[in-house]
Amino acid sequence: GRRIELEPVLSWKTRIAQIKDAPMGTPIGYDCTEILRRHTKIALLPVGYYDGYDRRLSSVGEVIIRGQLCRVLGRVCMNMCMVDVTEVPRAALEDEVILIGRGGKNRMRADDLAQRANSVHYEITTRINPLIPRVIV
């Protein structure tokens, strides 16, 4: 029989809502679960576990901004999370943030998120809040 190669087609995106600088030693997130180990440029993203971005991605999830992987800082909140954009020199307000999908030479698949959240890919995708607008391209 013929072998069919399938590629993931789902993309899930948001935008940077705010950028702040924080000095080394600053506690981040609910219950101060993470302490910054360096001076850090932080981007606030308007997505959290209410939207389906799993709370288990706290301090282990990554997103793609300007083609670069950026780690989630501290706990994922109900309607927001924070990521480290220190290594993204031109990170700016309203920049596109890829939660699932491709950006530059990096990609973040539902499988990748599931692995970090100790879950499975279909749990990651079915938890995406149905109120979030869908765009079919």
N, CA, C and O atoms as a Tinker XYZ file with bonds, in Angstrom:
   548  protein
     1  N      0.810000   -1.190000    0.000000    73     2
     2  CA     0.000000    0.000000    0.000000    64     1     3
     3  C      0.850000    1.248000    0.000000    63     2     4     5
     4  O      2.054000    1.214000    0.254000    81     3
     5  N      0.196000    2.337000   -0.289000    73     3     6
     6  CA     0.869000    3.642000   -0.295000    64     5     7
     7  C      0.950000    4.201000    1.110000    63     6     8     9
     8  O      0.016000    4.071000    1.902000    81     7
     9  N      2.054000    4.810000    1.402000    73     7    10
    10  CA     2.237000    5.452000    2.701000    64     9    11
    11  C      1.920000    6.941000    2.565000    63    10    12    13
    12  O      2.414000    7.610000    1.657000    81    11
    13  N      1.105000    7.442000    3.465000    73    11    14
    14  CA     0.715000    8.847000    3.427000    64    13    15
    15  C      1.408000    9.577000    4.582000    63    14    16    17
    16  O      1.310000    9.163000    5.737000    81    15
    17  N      2.102000   10.654000    4.260000    73    15    18
    18  CA     2.751000   11.490000    5.275000    64    17    19
    19  C      1.819000   12.652000    5.617000    63    18    20    21
    20  O      1.452000   13.436000    4.742000    81    19
    21  N      1.443000   12.761000    6.869000    73    19    22
    22  CA     0.567000   13.842000    7.320000    64    21    23
    23  C      1.379000   14.879000    8.082000    63    22    24    25
    24  O      2.312000   14.537000    8.809000    81    23
    25  N      1.025000   16.131000    7.915000    73    23    26
    26  CA     1.656000   17.239000    8.618000    64    25    27
    27  C      0.603000   17.945000    9.470000    63    26    28    29
    28  O     -0.533000   18.117000    9.027000    81    27
    29  N      0.964000   18.355000   10.688000    73    27    30
    30  CA     0.006000   19.119000   11.492000    64    29    31
    31  C     -0.359000   20.431000   10.787000    63    30    32    33
    32  O      0.513000   21.099000   10.232000    81    31
    33  N     -1.632000   20.795000   10.810000    73    31    34
    34  CA    -2.065000   22.026000   10.150000    64    33    35
    35  C     -2.614000   23.065000   11.130000    63    34    36    37
    36  O     -2.828000   24.216000   10.749000    81    35
    37  N     -2.840000   22.679000   12.366000    73    35    38
    38  CA    -3.387000   23.609000   13.349000    64    37    39
    39  C     -2.345000   24.629000   13.777000    63    38    40    41
    40  O     -1.210000   24.278000   14.098000    81    39
    41  N     -2.744000   25.893000   13.778000    73    39    42
    42  CA    -1.946000   26.958000   14.381000    64    41    43
    43  C     -2.806000   27.614000   15.445000    63    42    44    45
    44  O     -4.013000   27.779000   15.265000    81    43
    45  N     -2.180000   27.989000   16.559000    73    43    46
    46  CA    -2.879000   28.717000   17.626000    64    45    47
    47  C     -1.978000   29.887000   17.973000    63    46    48    49
    48  O     -0.826000   29.704000   18.368000    81    47
    49  N     -2.508000   31.088000   17.824000    73    47    50
    50  CA    -1.686000   32.284000   17.969000    64    49    51
    51  C     -2.346000   33.304000   18.893000    63    50    52    53
    52  O     -3.561000   33.305000   19.088000    81    51
    53  N     -1.507000   34.167000   19.450000    73    51    54
    54  CA    -1.962000   35.321000   20.215000    64    53    55
    55  C     -0.985000   36.457000   19.915000    63    54    56    57
    56  O     -0.174000   36.347000   18.996000    81    55
    57  N     -1.055000   37.524000   20.669000    73    55    58
    58  CA    -0.149000   38.662000   20.483000    64    57    59
    59  C      0.384000   39.121000   21.831000    63    58    60    61
    60  O     -0.255000   38.911000   22.862000    81    59
    61  N      1.548000   39.743000   21.822000    73    59    62
    62  CA     2.111000   40.290000   23.057000    64    61    63
    63  C      1.244000   41.460000   23.505000    63    62    64    65
    64  O      0.978000   42.377000   22.728000    81    63
    65  N      0.804000   41.425000   24.761000    73    63    66
    66  CA    -0.049000   42.481000   25.303000    64    65    67
    67  C      0.748000   43.537000   26.077000    63    66    68    69
    68  O      0.328000   44.690000   26.172000    81    67
    69  N      1.888000   43.142000   26.621000    73    67    70
    70  CA     2.683000   44.073000   27.426000    64    69    71
    71  C      4.108000   43.535000   27.520000    63    70    72    73
    72  O      4.324000   42.324000   27.485000    81    71
    73  N      5.078000   44.439000   27.640000    73    71    74
    74  CA     6.476000   44.042000   27.838000    64    73    75
    75  C      7.020000   44.820000   29.032000    63    74    76    77
    76  O      6.812000   46.027000   29.156000    81    75
    77  N      7.726000   44.094000   29.914000    73    75    78
    78  CA     8.320000   44.712000   31.107000    64    77    79
    79  C      9.714000   44.153000   31.322000    63    78    80    81
    80  O     10.011000   43.024000   30.931000    81    79
    81  N     10.559000   44.949000   31.943000    73    79    82
    82  CA    11.870000   44.484000   32.372000    64    81    83
    83  C     11.802000   44.196000   33.862000    63    82    84    85
    84  O     11.155000   44.924000   34.615000    81    83
    85  N     12.479000   43.123000   34.288000    73    83    86
    86  CA    12.498000   42.767000   35.701000    64    85    87
    87  C     13.920000   42.356000   36.085000    63    86    88    89
    88  O     14.587000   41.640000   35.340000    81    87
    89  N     14.378000   42.814000   37.251000    73    87    90
    90  CA    15.739000   42.480000   37.671000    64    89    91
    91  C     15.871000   41.041000   38.169000    63    90    92    93
    92  O     14.887000   40.403000   38.544000    81    91
    93  N     17.094000   40.554000   38.163000    73    91    94
    94  CA    17.388000   39.243000   38.724000    64    93    95
    95  C     16.846000   39.184000   40.156000    63    94    96    97
    96  O     16.928000   40.158000   40.903000    81    95
    97  N     16.288000   38.020000   40.524000    73    95    98
    98  CA    15.753000   37.850000   41.877000    64    97    99
    99  C     14.276000   38.153000   42.001000    63    98   100   101
   100  O     13.686000   37.927000   43.058000    81    99
   101  N     13.664000   38.664000   40.937000    73    99   102
   102  CA    12.232000   38.983000   40.968000    64   101   103
   103  C     11.411000   37.691000   40.959000    63   102   104   105
   104  O     11.621000   36.829000   40.106000    81   103
   105  N     10.466000   37.554000   41.919000    73   103   106
   106  CA     9.568000   36.392000   41.868000    64   105   107
   107  C      8.510000   36.604000   40.786000    63   106   108   109
   108  O      8.025000   37.720000   40.598000    81   107
   109  N      8.151000   35.526000   40.070000    73   107   110
   110  CA     7.212000   35.605000   38.953000    64   109   111
   111  C      6.045000   34.653000   39.193000    63   110   112   113
   112  O      6.230000   33.530000   39.661000    81   111
   113  N      4.842000   35.118000   38.864000    73   111   114
   114  CA     3.655000   34.262000   38.847000    64   113   115
   115  C      2.992000   34.062000   40.189000    63   114   116   117
   116  O      3.528000   34.430000   41.234000    81   115
   117  N      1.802000   33.464000   40.137000    73   115   118
   118  CA     1.070000   33.115000   41.360000    64   117   119
   119  C      1.976000   32.331000   42.296000    63   118   120   121
   120  O      2.733000   31.464000   41.860000    81   119
   121  N      1.895000   32.637000   43.572000    73   119   122
   122  CA     2.681000   31.963000   44.609000    64   121   123
   123  C      4.188000   32.087000   44.390000    63   122   124   125
   124  O      4.971000   31.341000   44.977000    81   123
   125  N      4.582000   33.025000   43.547000    73   123   126
   126  CA     6.018000   33.283000   43.296000    64   125   127
   127  C      6.771000   31.978000   43.036000    63   126   128   129
   128  O      7.810000   31.718000   43.644000    81   127
   129  N      6.238000   31.167000   42.132000    73   127   130
   130  CA     6.786000   29.829000   41.887000    64   129   131
   131  C      8.122000   29.836000   41.159000    63   130   132   133
   132  O      8.798000   28.809000   41.098000    81   131
   133  N      8.508000   30.980000   40.609000    73   131   134
   134  CA     9.788000   31.056000   39.910000    64   133   135
   135  C     10.469000   32.364000   40.285000    63   134   136   137
   136  O      9.823000   33.407000   40.387000    81   135
   137  N     11.772000   32.300000   40.487000    73   135   138
   138  CA    12.584000   33.478000   40.786000    64   137   139
   139  C     13.502000   33.696000   39.586000    63   138   140   141
   140  O     14.204000   32.777000   39.164000    81   139
   141  N     13.499000   34.911000   39.034000    73   139   142
   142  CA    14.333000   35.197000   37.869000    64   141   143
   143  C     15.814000   35.056000   38.211000    63   142   144   145
   144  O     16.280000   35.584000   39.221000    81   143
   145  N     16.550000   34.336000   37.358000    73   143   146
   146  CA    17.975000   34.092000   37.576000    64   145   147
   147  C     18.854000   35.123000   36.880000    63   146   148   149
   148  O     20.079000   35.085000   36.999000    81   147
   149  N     18.216000   36.057000   36.144000    73   147   150
   150  CA    18.951000   37.106000   35.448000    64   149   151
   151  C     17.994000   38.272000   35.213000    63   150   152   153
   152  O     16.783000   38.136000   35.388000    81   151
   153  N     18.545000   39.417000   34.817000    73   151   154
   154  CA    17.692000   40.519000   34.376000    64   153   155
   155  C     16.920000   39.998000   33.164000    63   154   156   157
   156  O     17.520000   39.469000   32.228000    81   155
   157  N     15.601000   40.144000   33.177000    73   155   158
   158  CA    14.764000   39.491000   32.177000    64   157   159
   159  C     13.777000   40.461000   31.549000    63   158   160   161
   160  O     13.169000   41.288000   32.228000    81   159
   161  N     13.636000   40.339000   30.242000    73   159   162
   162  CA    12.598000   41.062000   29.504000    64   161   163
   163  C     11.413000   40.097000   29.413000    63   162   164   165
   164  O     11.532000   39.002000   28.863000    81   163
   165  N     10.272000   40.517000   29.959000    73   163   166
   166  CA     9.094000   39.651000   30.076000    64   165   167
   167  C      7.984000   40.155000   29.157000    63   166   168   169
   168  O      7.680000   41.347000   29.121000    81   167
   169  N      7.384000   39.220000   28.415000    73   167   170
   170  CA     6.207000   39.549000   27.609000    64   169   171
   171  C      4.988000   38.914000   28.266000    63   170   172   173
   172  O      4.996000   37.736000   28.623000    81   171
   173  N      3.953000   39.708000   28.417000    73   171   174
   174  CA     2.677000   39.236000   28.946000    64   173   175
   175  C      1.792000   38.839000   27.771000    63   174   176   177
   176  O      1.578000   39.623000   26.847000    81   175
   177  N      1.282000   37.612000   27.818000    73   175   178
   178  CA     0.422000   37.104000   26.750000    64   177   179
   179  C     -0.999000   36.948000   27.272000    63   178   180   181
   180  O     -1.196000   36.417000   28.365000    81   179
   181  N     -1.997000   37.402000   26.511000    73   179   182
   182  CA    -3.392000   37.311000   26.966000    64   181   183
   183  C     -4.004000   35.939000   26.686000    63   182   184   185
   184  O     -5.028000   35.829000   26.012000    81   183
   185  N     -3.365000   34.899000   27.212000    73   183   186
   186  CA    -3.873000   33.538000   27.061000    64   185   187
   187  C     -3.503000   32.768000   28.324000    63   186   188   189
   188  O     -2.395000   32.900000   28.844000    81   187
   189  N     -4.444000   31.963000   28.809000    73   187   190
   190  CA    -4.202000   31.186000   30.019000    64   189   191
   191  C     -5.018000   29.914000   30.008000    63   190   192   193
   192  O     -5.510000   29.489000   28.962000    81   191
   193  N     -5.162000   29.301000   31.182000    73   191   194
   194  CA    -5.848000   28.009000   31.214000    64   193   195
   195  C     -7.332000   28.102000   30.894000    63   194   196   197
   196  O     -7.917000   27.108000   30.462000    81   195
   197  N     -7.963000   29.251000   31.087000    73   195   198
   198  CA    -9.358000   29.412000   30.646000    64   197   199
   199  C     -9.475000   29.237000   29.131000    63   198   200   201
   200  O    -10.458000   28.699000   28.621000    81   199
   201  N     -8.449000   29.705000   28.436000    73   199   202
   202  CA    -8.429000   29.614000   26.974000    64   201   203
   203  C     -8.009000   28.231000   26.487000    63   202   204   205
   204  O     -8.174000   27.906000   25.311000    81   203
   205  N     -7.469000   27.421000   27.392000    73   203   206
   206  CA    -7.042000   26.083000   27.031000    64   205   207
   207  C     -5.540000   25.885000   27.052000    63   206   208   209
   208  O     -5.055000   24.789000   26.769000    81   207
   209  N     -4.787000   26.944000   27.388000    73   207   210
   210  CA    -3.336000   26.801000   27.502000    64   209   211
   211  C     -3.055000   26.189000   28.870000    63   210   212   213
   212  O     -3.130000   26.865000   29.896000    81   211
   213  N     -2.734000   24.920000   28.866000    73   211   214
   214  CA    -2.688000   24.088000   30.064000    64   213   215
   215  C     -1.823000   24.664000   31.188000    63   214   216   217
   216  O     -0.698000   25.106000   30.952000    81   215
   217  N     -2.350000   24.654000   32.392000    73   215   218
   218  CA    -1.628000   25.152000   33.572000    64   217   219
   219  C     -0.362000   24.342000   33.830000    63   218   220   221
   220  O      0.591000   24.839000   34.431000    81   219
   221  N     -0.359000   23.101000   33.376000    73   219   222
   222  CA     0.830000   22.253000   33.560000    64   221   223
   223  C      2.003000   22.699000   32.683000    63   222   224   225
   224  O      3.094000   22.136000   32.774000    81   223
   225  N      1.781000   23.706000   31.835000    73   223   226
   226  CA     2.869000   24.272000   31.039000    64   225   227
   227  C      3.617000   25.364000   31.807000    63   226   228   229
   228  O      4.554000   25.967000   31.285000    81   227
   229  N      3.200000   25.611000   33.041000    73   227   230
   230  CA     3.876000   26.590000   33.898000    64   229   231
   231  C      5.366000   26.275000   33.991000    63   230   232   233
   232  O      5.755000   25.161000   34.340000    81   231
   233  N      6.188000   27.266000   33.676000    73   231   234
   234  CA     7.655000   27.191000   33.737000    64   233   235
   235  C      8.292000   26.156000   32.805000    63   234   236   237
   236  O      9.513000   25.998000   32.816000    81   235
   237  N      7.493000   25.446000   31.997000    73   235   238
   238  CA     8.075000   24.457000   31.079000    64   237   239
   239  C      7.611000   24.640000   29.633000    63   238   240   241
   240  O      8.254000   24.133000   28.714000    81   239
   241  N      6.514000   25.352000   29.421000    73   239   242
   242  CA     6.017000   25.576000   28.069000    64   241   243
   243  C      6.915000   26.537000   27.315000    63   242   244   245
   244  O      7.674000   27.300000   27.914000    81   243
   245  N      6.821000   26.491000   25.983000    73   243   246
   246  CA     7.536000   27.441000   25.145000    64   245   247
   247  C      6.606000   27.910000   24.039000    63   246   248   249
   248  O      5.746000   27.165000   23.569000    81   247
   249  N      6.792000   29.156000   23.634000    73   247   250
   250  CA     6.065000   29.740000   22.512000    64   249   251
   251  C      7.108000   30.241000   21.519000    63   250   252   253
   252  O      8.302000   30.269000   21.819000    81   251
   253  N      6.650000   30.632000   20.340000    73   251   254
   254  CA     7.567000   31.139000   19.315000    64   253   255
   255  C      7.234000   32.607000   19.045000    63   254   256   257
   256  O      6.103000   32.954000   18.704000    81   255
   257  N      8.246000   33.454000   19.206000    73   255   258
   258  CA     8.107000   34.887000   18.930000    64   257   259
   259  C      9.257000   35.297000   18.018000    63   258   260   261
   260  O     10.423000   35.085000   18.349000    81   259
   261  N      8.926000   35.886000   16.866000    73   259   262
   262  CA     9.931000   36.293000   15.875000    64   261   263
   263  C     10.875000   35.137000   15.546000    63   262   264   265
   264  O     12.079000   35.323000   15.370000    81   263
   265  N     10.297000   33.946000   15.468000    73   263   266
   266  CA    11.061000   32.765000   15.086000    64   265   267
   267  C     11.861000   32.120000   16.206000    63   266   268   269
   268  O     12.512000   31.099000   15.983000    81   267
   269  N     11.827000   32.694000   17.409000    73   267   270
   270  CA    12.623000   32.177000   18.516000    64   269   271
   271  C     11.734000   31.552000   19.595000    63   270   272   273
   272  O     10.634000   32.030000   19.873000    81   271
   273  N     12.241000   30.474000   20.191000    73   271   274
   274  CA    11.533000   29.839000   21.299000    64   273   275
   275  C     11.689000   30.685000   22.555000    63   274   276   277
   276  O     12.786000   31.136000   22.884000    81   275
   277  N     10.574000   30.894000   23.252000    73   275   278
   278  CA    10.567000   31.688000   24.485000    64   277   279
   279  C      9.843000   30.886000   25.564000    63   278   280   281
   280  O      8.716000   30.434000   25.362000    81   279
   281  N     10.500000   30.713000   26.710000    73   279   282
   282  CA     9.968000   29.875000   27.780000    64   281   283
   283  C      8.925000   30.594000   28.627000    63   282   284   285
   284  O      9.053000   31.781000   28.923000    81   283
   285  N      7.894000   29.852000   29.007000    73   283   286
   286  CA     6.876000   30.355000   29.936000    64   285   287
   287  C      7.541000   30.561000   31.291000    63   286   288   289
   288  O      8.293000   29.706000   31.759000    81   287
   289  N      7.258000   31.704000   31.919000    73   287   290
   290  CA     7.804000   32.033000   33.236000    64   289   291
   291  C      6.719000   31.896000   34.292000    63   290   292   293
   292  O      5.627000   32.439000   34.125000    81   291
   293  N      6.995000   31.194000   35.357000    73   291   294
   294  CA     6.040000   31.084000   36.455000    64   293   295
   295  C      4.791000   30.318000   36.047000    63   294   296   297
   296  O      4.785000   29.572000   35.067000    81   295
   297  N      3.741000   30.522000   36.820000    73   295   298
   298  CA     2.492000   29.800000   36.600000    64   297   299
   299  C      1.671000   30.395000   35.471000    63   298   300   301
   300  O      1.591000   31.615000   35.323000    81   299
   301  N      1.063000   29.525000   34.676000    73   299   302
   302  CA     0.068000   29.959000   33.700000    64   301   303
   303  C     -1.158000   30.370000   34.507000    63   302   304   305
   304  O     -1.657000   29.591000   35.319000    81   303
   305  N     -1.643000   31.585000   34.288000    73   303   306
   306  CA    -2.801000   32.112000   35.014000    64   305   307
   307  C     -4.084000   31.810000   34.232000    63   306   308   309
   308  O     -4.035000   31.238000   33.143000    81   307
   309  N     -5.222000   32.198000   34.791000    73   307   310
   310  CA    -6.498000   31.924000   34.153000    64   309   311
   311  C     -6.598000   32.545000   32.767000    63   310   312   313
   312  O     -7.071000   31.899000   31.832000    81   311
   313  N     -6.160000   33.792000   32.624000    73   311   314
   314  CA    -6.324000   34.463000   31.333000    64   313   315
   315  C     -5.048000   35.142000   30.836000    63   314   316   317
   316  O     -5.102000   36.045000   30.002000    81   315
   317  N     -3.902000   34.700000   31.354000    73   315   318
   318  CA    -2.632000   35.263000   30.892000    64   317   319
   319  C     -1.486000   34.349000   31.291000    63   318   320   321
   320  O     -1.613000   33.487000   32.161000    81   319
   321  N     -0.365000   34.571000   30.625000    73   319   322
   322  CA     0.888000   33.936000   31.037000    64   321   323
   323  C      2.020000   34.869000   30.631000    63   322   324   325
   324  O      1.826000   35.802000   29.851000    81   323
   325  N      3.193000   34.605000   31.167000    73   323   326
   326  CA     4.355000   35.432000   30.895000    64   325   327
   327  C      5.441000   34.582000   30.273000    63   326   328   329
   328  O      5.612000   33.416000   30.631000    81   327
   329  N      6.178000   35.167000   29.337000    73   327   330
   330  CA     7.279000   34.452000   28.698000    64   329   331
   331  C      8.528000   35.326000   28.681000    63   330   332   333
   332  O      8.450000   36.554000   28.718000    81   331
   333  N      9.673000   34.666000   28.624000    73   331   334
   334  CA    10.969000   35.336000   28.603000    64   333   335
   335  C     11.324000   35.712000   27.165000    63   334   336   337
   336  O     11.517000   34.836000   26.322000    81   335
   337  N     11.408000   37.006000   26.888000    73   335   338
   338  CA    11.787000   37.475000   25.546000    64   337   339
   339  C     13.140000   38.195000   25.560000    63   338   340   341
   340  O     13.440000   38.988000   24.667000    81   339
   341  N     13.949000   37.910000   26.580000    73   339   342
   342  CA    15.263000   38.546000   26.708000    64   341   343
   343  C     16.115000   38.338000   25.464000    63   342   344   345
   344  O     16.842000   39.243000   25.056000    81   343
   345  N     16.034000   37.152000   24.853000    73   343   346
   346  CA    16.859000   36.828000   23.688000    64   345   347
   347  C     16.196000   37.196000   22.356000    63   346   348   349
   348  O     16.696000   36.837000   21.290000    81   347
   349  N     15.069000   37.912000   22.422000    73   347   350
   350  CA    14.378000   38.357000   21.207000    64   349   351
   351  C     14.536000   39.879000   21.162000    63   350   352   353
   352  O     13.685000   40.606000   21.675000    81   351
   353  N     15.620000   40.359000   20.551000    73   351   354
   354  CA    15.989000   41.780000   20.656000    64   353   355
   355  C     14.905000   42.771000   20.232000    63   354   356   357
   356  O     14.781000   43.834000   20.841000    81   355
   357  N     14.127000   42.454000   19.215000    73   355   358
   358  CA    13.133000   43.416000   18.724000    64   357   359
   359  C     11.712000   43.057000   19.160000    63   358   360   361
   360  O     10.748000   43.542000   18.566000    81   359
   361  N     11.567000   42.221000   20.182000    73   359   362
   362  CA    10.222000   41.865000   20.650000    64   361   363
   363  C      9.459000   43.136000   20.992000    63   362   364   365
   364  O      9.982000   44.019000   21.671000    81   363
   365  N      8.213000   43.226000   20.516000    73   363   366
   366  CA     7.441000   44.457000   20.685000    64   365   367
   367  C      5.973000   44.145000   20.929000    63   366   368   369
   368  O      5.485000   43.058000   20.621000    81   367
   369  N      5.301000   45.114000   21.478000    73   367   370
   370  CA     3.863000   45.052000   21.693000    64   369   371
   371  C      3.172000   44.649000   20.395000    63   370   372   373
   372  O      3.527000   45.143000   19.325000    81   371
   373  N      2.204000   43.772000   20.481000    73   371   374
   374  CA     1.406000   43.290000   19.353000    64   373   375
   375  C      2.132000   42.286000   18.456000    63   374   376   377
   376  O      1.561000   41.844000   17.459000    81   375
   377  N      3.376000   41.913000   18.783000    73   375   378
   378  CA     4.041000   40.870000   18.001000    64   377   379
   379  C      3.213000   39.592000   18.053000    63   378   380   381
   380  O      2.599000   39.277000   19.073000    81   379
   381  N      3.204000   38.859000   16.937000    73   379   382
   382  CA     2.535000   37.571000   16.888000    64   381   383
   383  C      3.268000   36.568000   17.775000    63   382   384   385
   384  O      4.498000   36.520000   17.793000    81   383
   385  N      2.498000   35.771000   18.506000    73   383   386
   386  CA     3.035000   34.718000   19.365000    64   385   387
   387  C      2.408000   33.404000   18.923000    63   386   388   389
   388  O      1.184000   33.273000   18.894000    81   387
   389  N      3.234000   32.443000   18.584000    73   387   390
   390  CA     2.742000   31.140000   18.135000    64   389   391
   391  C      2.755000   30.175000   19.316000    63   390   392   393
   392  O      3.810000   29.833000   19.851000    81   391
   393  N      1.563000   29.746000   19.708000    73   391   394
   394  CA     1.423000   28.757000   20.777000    64   393   395
   395  C      1.539000   27.352000   20.199000    63   394   396   397
   396  O      2.194000   26.482000   20.772000    81   395
   397  N      0.894000   27.146000   19.059000    73   395   398
   398  CA     1.001000   25.910000   18.292000    64   397   399
   399  C      1.198000   26.319000   16.837000    63   398   400   401
   400  O      0.433000   27.127000   16.310000    81   399
   401  N      2.210000   25.772000   16.193000    73   399   402
   402  CA     2.459000   26.096000   14.793000    64   401   403
   403  C      3.933000   26.279000   14.510000    63   402   404   405
   404  O      4.784000   25.880000   15.304000    81   403
   405  N      4.231000   26.891000   13.359000    73   403   406
   406  CA     5.607000   27.112000   12.910000    64   405   407
   407  C      5.944000   28.592000   12.918000    63   406   408   409
   408  O      5.107000   29.444000   12.619000    81   407
   409  N      7.185000   28.873000   13.264000    73   407   410
   410  CA     7.704000   30.234000   13.215000    64   409   411
   411  C      9.184000   30.178000   12.946000    63   410   412   413
   412  O      9.937000   29.667000   13.775000    81   411
   413  N      9.626000   30.688000   11.812000    73   411   414
   414  CA    11.042000   30.570000   11.440000    64   413   415
   415  C     11.392000   29.105000   11.308000    63   414   416   417
   416  O     10.665000   28.345000   10.669000    81   415
   417  N     12.502000   28.702000   11.906000    73   415   418
   418  CA    12.910000   27.296000   11.826000    64   417   419
   419  C     12.389000   26.477000   13.015000    63   418   420   421
   420  O     12.703000   25.294000   13.142000    81   419
   421  N     11.606000   27.100000   13.868000    73   419   422
   422  CA    11.055000   26.404000   15.033000    64   421   423
   423  C      9.589000   26.055000   14.823000    63   422   424   425
   424  O      8.875000   26.703000   14.058000    81   423
   425  N      9.168000   25.021000   15.520000    73   423   426
   426  CA     7.757000   24.670000   15.507000    64   425   427
   427  C      7.377000   24.167000   16.894000    63   426   428   429
   428  O      8.215000   23.651000   17.633000    81   427
   429  N      6.115000   24.322000   17.228000    73   427   430
   430  CA     5.558000   23.842000   18.482000    64   429   431
   431  C      4.283000   23.099000   18.115000    63   430   432   433
   432  O      3.293000   23.711000   17.714000    81   431
   433  N      4.310000   21.781000   18.254000    73   431   434
   434  CA     3.153000   20.953000   17.919000    64   433   435
   435  C      2.338000   20.662000   19.176000    63   434   436   437
   436  O      2.841000   20.798000   20.291000    81   435
   437  N      1.094000   20.266000   18.996000    73   435   438
   438  CA     0.276000   19.843000   20.124000    64   437   439
   439  C      0.975000   18.707000   20.862000    63   438   440   441
   440  O      0.898000   18.629000   22.088000    81   439
   441  N      1.656000   17.826000   20.132000    73   439   442
   442  CA     2.429000   16.742000   20.757000    64   441   443
   443  C      3.514000   17.284000   21.680000    63   442   444   445
   444  O      3.757000   16.730000   22.752000    81   443
   445  N      4.169000   18.371000   21.262000    73   443   446
   446  CA     5.227000   18.966000   22.080000    64   445   447
   447  C      4.654000   19.516000   23.388000    63   446   448   449
   448  O      5.218000   19.304000   24.461000    81   447
   449  N      3.527000   20.223000   23.285000    73   447   450
   450  CA     2.880000   20.744000   24.485000    64   449   451
   451  C      2.426000   19.611000   25.386000    63   450   452   453
   452  O      2.579000   19.675000   26.606000    81   451
   453  N      1.868000   18.577000   24.782000    73   451   454
   454  CA     1.382000   17.430000   25.557000    64   453   455
   455  C      2.524000   16.773000   26.321000    63   454   456   457
   456  O      2.369000   16.414000   27.488000    81   455
   457  N      3.653000   16.618000   25.674000    73   455   458
   458  CA     4.797000   15.999000   26.336000    64   457   459
   459  C      5.229000   16.823000   27.552000    63   458   460   461
   460  O      5.519000   16.265000   28.610000    81   459
   461  N      5.273000   18.148000   27.401000    73   459   462
   462  CA     5.686000   19.025000   28.504000    64   461   463
   463  C      4.649000   19.064000   29.626000    63   462   464   465
   464  O      4.987000   19.271000   30.791000    81   463
   465  N      3.375000   18.861000   29.255000    73   463   466
   466  CA     2.288000   18.914000   30.240000    64   465   467
   467  C      1.927000   17.528000   30.774000    63   466   468   469
   468  O      0.962000   17.373000   31.523000    81   467
   469  N      2.713000   16.524000   30.381000    73   467   470
   470  CA     2.422000   15.143000   30.794000    64   469   471
   471  C      0.991000   14.772000   30.420000    63   470   472   473
   472  O      0.214000   14.304000   31.252000    81   471
   473  N      0.668000   14.991000   29.161000    73   471   474
   474  CA    -0.687000   14.807000   28.644000    64   473   475
   475  C     -0.613000   14.125000   27.280000    63   474   476   477
   476  O      0.386000   13.490000   26.943000    81   475
   477  N     -1.680000   14.267000   26.505000    73   475   478
   478  CA    -1.730000   13.729000   25.148000    64   477   479
   479  C     -2.193000   14.831000   24.201000    63   478   480   481
   480  O     -2.862000   15.776000   24.618000    81   479
   481  N     -1.829000   14.703000   22.904000    73   479   482
   482  CA    -2.102000   15.784000   21.950000    64   481   483
   483  C     -3.588000   16.103000   21.818000    63   482   484   485
   484  O     -3.945000   17.271000   21.663000    81   483
   485  N     -4.456000   15.108000   21.875000    73   483   486
   486  CA    -5.876000   15.405000   21.689000    64   485   487
   487  C     -6.470000   16.119000   22.906000    63   486   488   489
   488  O     -7.473000   16.820000   22.771000    81   487
   489  N     -5.875000   15.958000   24.083000    73   487   490
   490  CA    -6.329000   16.739000   25.234000    64   489   491
   491  C     -5.936000   18.205000   25.044000    63   490   492   493
   492  O     -6.713000   19.106000   25.359000    81   491
   493  N     -4.737000   18.438000   24.531000    73   491   494
   494  CA    -4.283000   19.812000   24.278000    64   493   495
   495  C     -5.219000   20.503000   23.287000    63   494   496   497
   496  O     -5.636000   21.638000   23.518000    81   495
   497  N     -5.549000   19.831000   22.193000    73   495   498
   498  CA    -6.369000   20.480000   21.159000    64   497   499
   499  C     -7.838000   20.597000   21.568000    63   498   500   501
   500  O     -8.477000   21.594000   21.234000    81   499
   501  N     -8.386000   19.626000   22.270000    73   499   502
   502  CA    -9.807000   19.716000   22.636000    64   501   503
   503  C    -10.056000   20.693000   23.768000    63   502   504   505
   504  O    -11.198000   21.096000   23.988000    81   503
   505  N     -9.017000   21.083000   24.489000    73   503   506
   506  CA    -9.182000   22.066000   25.564000    64   505   507
   507  C     -9.138000   23.508000   25.067000    63   506   508   509
   508  O     -9.420000   24.427000   25.836000    81   507
   509  N     -8.794000   23.724000   23.814000    73   507   510
   510  CA    -8.789000   25.098000   23.301000    64   509   511
   511  C    -10.229000   25.609000   23.354000    63   510   512   513
   512  O    -11.131000   25.035000   22.744000    81   511
   513  N    -10.418000   26.679000   24.084000    73   511   514
   514  CA   -11.755000   27.211000   24.353000    64   513   515
   515  C    -12.529000   27.444000   23.047000    63   514   516   517
   516  O    -12.027000   28.110000   22.141000    81   515
   517  N    -13.755000   26.895000   22.950000    73   515   518
   518  CA   -14.541000   27.057000   21.713000    64   517   519
   519  C    -14.950000   28.509000   21.440000    63   518   520   521
   520  O    -15.394000   28.816000   20.334000    81   519
   521  N    -14.811000   29.405000   22.416000    73   519   522
   522  CA   -15.144000   30.817000   22.195000    64   521   523
   523  C    -14.045000   31.577000   21.452000    63   522   524   525
   524  O    -14.267000   32.686000   20.967000    81   523
   525  N    -12.855000   30.970000   21.367000    73   523   526
   526  CA   -11.765000   31.610000   20.633000    64   525   527
   527  C    -12.099000   31.547000   19.140000    63   526   528   529
   528  O    -12.427000   30.480000   18.621000    81   527
   529  N    -12.015000   32.689000   18.452000    73   527   530
   530  CA   -12.335000   32.700000   17.009000    64   529   531
   531  C    -11.443000   31.764000   16.219000    63   530   532   533
   532  O    -10.242000   31.671000   16.474000    81   531
   533  N    -12.039000   31.068000   15.254000    73   531   534
   534  CA   -11.303000   30.199000   14.335000    64   533   535
   535  C    -11.189000   30.870000   12.992000    63   534   536   537
   536  O    -12.152000   31.452000   12.493000    81   535
   537  N    -10.014000   30.790000   12.408000    73   535   538
   538  CA    -9.793000   31.334000   11.073000    64   537   539
   539  C     -9.327000   30.172000   10.206000    63   538   540   541
   540  O     -8.311000   29.540000   10.496000    81   539
   541  N    -10.060000   29.899000    9.157000    73   539   542
   542  CA    -9.690000   28.807000    8.253000    64   541   543
   543  C     -9.001000   29.429000    7.048000    63   542   544   545
   544  O     -9.556000   30.305000    6.384000    81   543
   545  N     -7.775000   28.962000    6.773000    73   543   546
   546  CA    -6.997000   29.510000    5.651000    64   545   547
   547  C     -6.680000   28.429000    4.646000    63   546   548
   548  O     -6.032000   28.698000    3.634000    81   547
